[in-house]
Amino acid sequence: MMIFFPMITPPVMWACLGIYGFLIIFQIIFFLGSKWKPNSKFSDMNARLRAWWYIFIAFTLVFLTRVWVLDLFWMGISLLALREYFHVIPINPEHKRTKIWLYLSIPLQYACILLNWYGLFLIFIPVYIYFLFPIRMILSGSSKHFLQSLGGFFWGVMMTGYSLSYVAYLSHLAIEKQYIAGPLGLLLYLLFITEMNDAMQYLWGKSLGRHLILPKISPKKTIEGLIGGVLSSICFSLLIAPFLTPMNWVGAILMGGLISIGGFFGDVTFSAIKRDVHIKDFGKLLPGHGGLLDRIDSLIFTAPLFFHLIRWFY
């Protein structure tokens, strides 16, 4: 199989089949639940689950290609996410033209990945863009809302261009360290735990949630949902980490918990942005999920956390 699909190793193949199995089981559960109680509080889960089918089928098609195609795929996601972000934040019209420089920084960031320039990958946006972009804004000749625009612009490219690019670099890290699951092992683990954490926090919060955590920022987040999400993520991590990562059971427990907590803070951070700019969702790209940023907000926080912990300790 690896001759035709070089990124598909036996552990990845079985993990993908397992994920499809989960989707089928949840599809049956929510279908029966919607028939039994049409107006139940889980009735919206069918739309969410349908979006999950679209998402994972798209990932599967990319997994069947090559690592460089995977890099381009994530670069496209970064560019779309940055575009979505720029559509909702307030921008001084005189600074709008400077956005092009941030769009251009993303292909250069991913070029560092394709060329395995790890040192430049680490500092290109946080250091070089950090210094060069304010200079470009100054050359626009306007100081109106300068600090607001600068902070909004730079934070946006750090999240969508820099943090998200760590997802793509996971495949190169796996190749460099010759992990048994191949290029997709770490990436699949991160995606699965991050997204299952989101889903389980939602489900636990819906079913048992009583005590709100941050009612002024994310009024649906509860302590029960967070705890349920952490415990569920740890269980899922113990289940798949031995097949997709080099972690032992202790590492799987710690990583599952850290990813869950990191995902929670990613979610509420973007919720704070939405409340600040008075929107419900960043877009309408995915039915039941809102925009692209609504779906990857947790991943933006968990990707660099997971990457560095794996690189340092394994």
C-alpha positions in Angstrom: 0.0 0.0 0.0 2.9 2.4 0.8 4.1 2.1 -2.8 0.9 3.8 -4.0 0.0 5.8 -0.9 3.3 6.5 0.9 1.8 8.3 3.9 -0.6 5.4 4.7 1.0 3.0 7.2 -0.9 0.1 8.9 -1.4 2.1 12.1 -2.8 5.1 10.2 -5.0 2.9 8.1 -6.5 1.2 11.2 -6.9 4.6 12.9 -8.8 6.0 9.9 -11.1 3.0 9.8 -11.7 3.4 13.5 -12.6 7.1 13.0 -15.0 6.1 10.3 -16.4 3.6 12.7 -16.9 6.3 15.3 -18.7 8.5 12.8 -21.1 5.6 11.8 -21.9 4.8 15.4 -22.6 8.5 16.3 -24.6 8.8 13.1 -26.9 5.9 14.2 -27.2 7.2 17.7 -28.1 10.8 16.7 -30.4 9.5 14.0 -32.3 7.3 16.4 -32.3 10.1 19.0 -33.7 12.7 16.6 -36.5 10.2 15.7 -37.2 9.5 19.3 -37.1 13.1 20.5 -37.3 15.4 17.5 -37.0 18.6 19.6 -34.3 17.3 22.0 -31.3 19.4 22.9 -29.1 17.1 20.7 -31.2 17.6 17.6 -28.5 20.0 16.1 -25.9 17.2 16.3 -27.0 15.7 13.0 -25.9 18.9 11.2 -22.6 18.9 13.1 -22.0 15.2 12.3 -22.7 15.8 8.6 -20.0 18.4 8.6 -17.7 16.0 10.2 -18.2 13.5 7.4 -17.3 16.3 4.9 -14.2 17.2 6.9 -12.8 13.7 7.4 -13.5 12.6 3.8 -11.5 15.7 2.6 -8.6 14.8 5.0 -8.7 11.2 3.8 -8.3 12.3 0.2 -5.3 14.4 1.1 -3.8 11.6 3.2 -3.7 9.5 0.0 -1.3 11.9 -1.7 2.2 13.1 -0.7 3.7 15.1 2.2 4.2 18.2 0.0 0.5 18.1 -1.0 -0.4 17.9 2.7 1.7 21.0 3.3 0.0 22.9 0.5 -3.4 21.8 1.9 -2.6 23.3 5.3 -1.2 26.4 3.7 -4.6 26.8 1.9 -6.4 26.4 5.3 -4.1 29.1 6.8 -4.8 31.5 4.0 -8.6 30.9 4.2 -8.5 31.3 8.0 -6.6 34.6 7.8 -9.1 35.9 5.2 -12.0 34.9 7.5 -10.3 36.7 10.4 -9.8 39.9 8.4 -13.4 39.9 7.4 -14.6 40.3 11.0 -12.0 42.5 12.7 -12.2 46.3 12.5 -9.5 47.7 10.1 -8.6 51.3 9.3 -9.3 51.6 5.5 -5.9 53.3 5.1 -4.2 50.1 6.3 -6.2 47.7 4.2 -3.5 47.5 1.5 -0.9 46.3 4.0 -2.8 43.0 4.5 -1.3 41.6 1.3 2.1 41.4 3.1 0.6 39.1 5.8 -1.0 36.9 3.1 2.4 36.7 1.4 4.1 35.7 4.7 2.1 32.5 4.9 3.5 30.8 1.7 6.9 31.8 2.9 6.3 30.2 6.3 5.2 27.0 4.6 8.2 27.1 2.3 10.3 26.8 5.4 8.4 23.6 6.2 8.8 22.2 2.6 12.5 22.9 2.7 12.9 21.7 6.3 14.4 25.0 7.5 13.4 24.5 11.1 15.3 27.4 12.5 13.8 29.9 10.1 10.4 28.3 10.5 10.5 29.2 14.2 11.4 32.8 13.8 10.1 34.0 10.4 6.8 35.4 11.5 7.4 36.0 15.3 10.7 37.9 14.5 11.0 39.1 10.9 7.3 39.8 10.2 7.1 41.3 13.7 9.7 44.0 12.8 8.9 44.4 9.0 5.2 44.7 9.1 5.0 47.9 11.4 7.5 49.5 9.0 5.2 48.8 6.1 2.2 50.2 8.0 4.2 53.4 8.8 5.0 53.8 5.1 1.2 53.9 4.5 1.4 57.4 6.0 -1.5 57.0 8.5 -1.3 56.7 12.2 -5.1 56.5 12.8 -5.9 53.4 14.9 -2.3 52.3 14.3 -1.9 50.3 17.5 -5.3 48.6 17.1 -4.6 47.7 13.5 -1.1 46.5 14.2 -2.2 44.3 17.1 -5.1 42.9 15.2 -3.1 42.2 12.1 -0.1 40.6 13.8 -2.2 38.5 16.2 -4.2 37.2 13.3 -1.2 36.0 11.3 0.4 34.5 14.4 -2.7 32.4 14.9 -3.6 31.4 11.4 -0.1 31.5 9.7 2.3 30.6 12.5 0.5 28.4 15.0 -1.5 26.5 12.4 1.7 25.8 10.4 2.8 23.5 13.2 0.1 21.0 12.1 1.9 20.7 8.8 5.3 20.4 10.4 4.2 17.4 12.4 4.5 15.2 9.3 8.1 16.3 8.7 9.0 15.8 12.4 7.6 12.2 12.2 9.8 11.6 9.1 12.8 13.1 10.7 12.5 11.0 13.9 11.3 7.9 11.9 8.3 7.2 14.1 6.7 3.9 13.3 3.3 5.3 12.3 4.9 7.4 9.5 4.2 11.0 8.4 0.5 11.0 9.4 0.7 9.4 12.9 1.3 12.5 15.0 -1.0 14.6 12.8 -3.8 12.2 13.0 -3.4 11.8 16.8 -3.5 15.6 17.3 -6.5 16.1 15.0 -8.5 13.3 16.6 -7.8 14.2 20.2 -8.4 18.0 19.6 -11.7 17.5 17.8 -13.0 14.7 20.0 -12.2 17.0 23.0 -14.4 19.7 21.4 -17.2 17.2 20.8 -17.0 15.6 24.2 -16.9 19.0 26.0 -20.0 19.9 24.1 -21.8 16.7 24.8 -20.9 16.5 28.5 -21.9 20.2 28.8 -25.2 19.6 27.1 -26.1 16.6 29.2 -24.6 17.4 32.7 -23.6 21.1 32.5 -24.8 23.2 35.5 -21.9 25.5 36.5 -20.7 28.1 34.0 -17.0 28.8 33.7 -16.9 32.1 31.7 -20.5 33.2 31.2 -19.5 36.6 29.8 -17.3 35.1 27.2 -18.6 31.6 26.4 -22.0 31.2 28.1 -22.3 27.5 27.1 -19.0 26.4 28.6 -19.4 24.6 31.9 -17.2 23.0 34.5 -18.8 19.7 33.9 -18.2 19.9 30.2 -14.6 20.8 30.7 -14.0 18.0 33.2 -15.8 15.5 30.9 -13.8 16.7 27.9 -10.5 16.3 29.8 -11.3 12.8 31.0 -12.6 11.7 27.6 -9.5 13.1 25.9 -7.3 11.1 28.2 -9.3 7.9 27.5 -9.1 8.5 23.7 -5.4 9.3 24.0 -4.7 6.1 25.9 -6.5 4.2 23.2 -4.7 5.6 20.1 -1.4 7.0 21.4 0.4 3.5 21.3 -0.4 3.1 17.6 0.2 6.6 16.3 2.8 8.2 18.6 6.0 7.3 20.5 4.4 8.0 23.9 4.0 5.5 26.7 0.8 5.4 28.8 2.1 8.1 31.2 2.8 10.4 28.3 -0.6 9.6 26.7 -2.4 10.6 29.9 -0.5 13.9 30.3 -0.8 14.8 26.6 -4.5 14.0 26.4 -5.1 16.3 29.4 -2.9 19.1 28.1 -4.4 19.0 24.6 -7.9 19.1 26.2 -7.1 22.2 28.3 -5.2 23.9 25.5 -8.2 23.3 23.2 -10.5 24.8 25.7 -8.5 28.0 26.0 -8.3 28.2 22.2 -12.0 27.9 21.9 -12.8 30.6 24.5 -10.1 32.9 23.2 -11.9 33.0 19.8 -15.2 33.2 21.5 -13.9 36.4 23.2 -13.0 37.8 19.8 -16.5 37.0 18.4 -18.1 38.8 21.4 -15.8 41.8 21.0 -16.8 42.2 17.3 -20.5 41.2 17.9 -20.7 38.1 15.7 -22.0 34.6 16.3 -19.8 32.7 13.9 -16.7 33.6 11.8 -18.5 32.4 8.7 -20.9 29.9 7.2 -18.4 27.5 5.5 -19.5 24.4 7.4 -23.1 23.7 8.3 -23.5 23.2 12.0 -20.0 24.5 12.7 -20.0 28.1 11.4 -16.8 29.3 9.7 -13.4 27.7 9.3 -12.0 29.5 12.4 -14.9 28.2 14.4 -13.7 24.7 13.6 -9.9 25.1 14.1 -9.8 27.6 17.0 -8.8 24.8 19.4 -6.3 23.3 17.0 -4.5 26.7 16.7 -3.7 26.4 20.4 -3.0 22.7 20.6 -0.8 22.3 17.5 2.3 24.3 18.8 1.8 22.8 22.3 1.8 19.2 21.0 4.6 19.8 18.5 7.1 21.1 21.0 6.3 18.6 23.7 6.8 15.7 21.3 10.0 17.2 19.9 11.5 17.9 23.3 10.6 14.7 25.0 10.4 12.1 22.3 
